[in-house]
Amino acid sequence: MITHTSYGVEPWALRERGLHLDVLPQSESVFALSNGHVGWRGNLDEGEPHGLPGSYLNGVHETHPLPYAEAGYGYPESGQTVINVTNGKVIRLLVDDEPFDLRYGRLRSHERVLDLRTGLLTRTCEWTSPAGSTVRVRSTRLVSFTQRAIAAVAYEVEAVDSEVRIVVQSELVANEQLPGRDGDPRAAVALQSPLEEEEHFASGARLRLIHRTRRSGLRVGAAADHVVTGPERTTIAGEANVDVARLTVTSVLPPGEKLRVEKLVSYGWSGTRSLPAVADQVDAALAAAASFGWSGLVDEQRAFLDEFWARSDVEVDGDEEIQQAVRFGLFHVLQAGARAEQRAIPAKGLTGSGYDGHAFWDTETFVLPLLTYTSPRAVAEALRWRQNTLPAARDRAAQLGLRGAAFPWRTIEGSEGSAYWPAGTAAFHVNADIADAVVRYTAVTGDERFARDTGVELLVETARLWRSLGHHDHHGDFHIDGVTGPDEYSAVANDNTYTNLMARANLLAAAETVERYPRRAAELGVDDEESAAWRDAAEAMHVPYNHELGVHEQHAGFTRYQRWDFAATRPDQYPLMLHFPYFDLYRKQVVKQADLVLAMYKCSPFFDEEHKARNFAYYEPLTVRDSSLSACCQAVIAVEAGHPRLAYDYLHEAALMDLHDLEHNTRDGLHIASLAGTWMALVAGFGGMRQHGASLEFAPRLPEKFRRLAFTLELLGRRLRVEIVQARATYTLLSGEPLTIRHHGEPLTVDQNKPHHRDIPALSPRSAPAQPLHRRPNNQGVEAS
Ligand code: BGC
């Protein structure tokens, strides 16, 4: 188990005691603050030591040529990489001429706390300089949920036992030096000096830097303002040059006296606005924030989070670690999406530069379901971003000889950023995943305007893609050949079951929506013939099945392949993609991540109970979980297949992916989908929640360890609370009209008058399927049973 004793377990906070340089890069990710627009990694105030300095603005990226050994038609030529923008969090300190650098002198105490209820990251430490002067430093940081452009720091230094001369330098720094890459292909290409200076400015306590990215031509503005409180002999002076704007504060502190610097930072960027316009934009945001002041921002942050927790909290009794992890996950998913506003939600959120800052299907499949039931506005915004990128998706479809829209596998600004066709563009399922998110959002919120203005277009263009990508054979069956499903250890295969079932749902949803919004459909050029063709394709969709084994095939012919030799694979040879050639992975039965198992969750009604159990038993021994997206899906189906203990172990793995750095790459940023997957494993897994159209079902079943699981959902204009103990579930409608749901198949109408209790049917004992050798779920070595 890769964990660190420095992180404590508590219900509403993540606390690090002491400073542990070995986990510094990981701590920067777990302590990252973001609102979906601005992201600050949890770097130390003084900038050094660091693992990876990181300040991000959602959408700000640089482009670079994508090199290929051999050219091929339709290969994307330009890649996109998130860049480290102007760092507004730097506050350096000099104590009697010695830099406050924790690698020197004596660190008497150091603690960092991320408080999930206030949204504040607080650091307190006491340090004695090499020359023997002792200071106490307390800094508190926030990235505002309510003022999208704003981040802030309150920094306090106190002299402890003797008078000290203090210099505080509060800075905006562009083009920070970044550490070299370590060879992990998933880590970002650290572009050195991506910003060209356009303007620098300092006056009094106000600072501003405007830069422009060299190739992508995006203008990035950052401004800062300060309120300084200190003893009489305190002075301030501002200065700016090409890449640094700095406020220098000097003071002499008698013992017990404090110097306090409140720093407000605003950010803005644009691909079109002029330099004066961007400068005005950041100044205006700063003026608005200054009118609230630090304490106003703190109050607003708390109020925003109080509301969030009231509608989203998940309570787990009996497992403190999972309790902390699910709240940590909810908080970071909120941070990733809350104010992204028509920008992508990247796989790492704004917590690191891993995966080059790209967004994948992770957003629609893992992140948006959670947000749909807890922060639906963020979902509408994320899908509007997809709509805004339709021109690029239409061009891509045309380039590929297809109709409609082909959304990119990975991207920042909308165009395909994957240079690897088999696990990139061929993963066409991303289009159905987007459609699925549209359908869920509209069913859960009833947002008619969105359905008409955004939903129809997304459903129509993706349905067009499927109709042109697939074909009817001579029996009339519809096939989608040559595509890659979620499992990236199979590629360019025929009739991937997940893809086909998701495409089927996409085609049917498109056909239904054009009937509901005929005017909008006509504007998009849809006629009866076209929508009838979608229905025909959906109804004739082929789903491969092995009659001998009685299981669904992940794709046509999959169950005939040779099985991977798990016995001969050493534990250090995982992830397999870094130790074996893709060609071999592709032609064997080995599954990187839940694929058919995910289909059984997303397209649940298609599979009967018996097949769910049988398919799960078949795919478990083949699934190696080389992706962090797998464990949560396996948890969901493990519960349904009657293995709550195994599901618990998968939940554990998904939930602790980052807190325990299970994949050794948390330093590059958090696994946002896996964090969202914690919610999914609890709500859809142990809560057994499934929603198909307007029908909402629960089939709760707790693992032995849990005494109680409770969660709240917002849906169909109501707030519903579900509380589960071992033998009983209680459904309480907190607001809204009566609602009919199902509990383990039985209909139940809940109204506001009283809690509705229902017994949980007993589970007959059955033995859980085994996993590949060395690939048991990672739960502190406890064997699954
Ligand atoms: C997974 C993909 C995922 C990507 C980003 C890959 O390892 O196989 O399914 O979209 O990571 O999280």
Residues whose N, C-alpha, C, O or C-beta is under 5 A from the ligand:
A	BS01	BGC	A347 F360 W361 D362 P486 E488 D626 S627
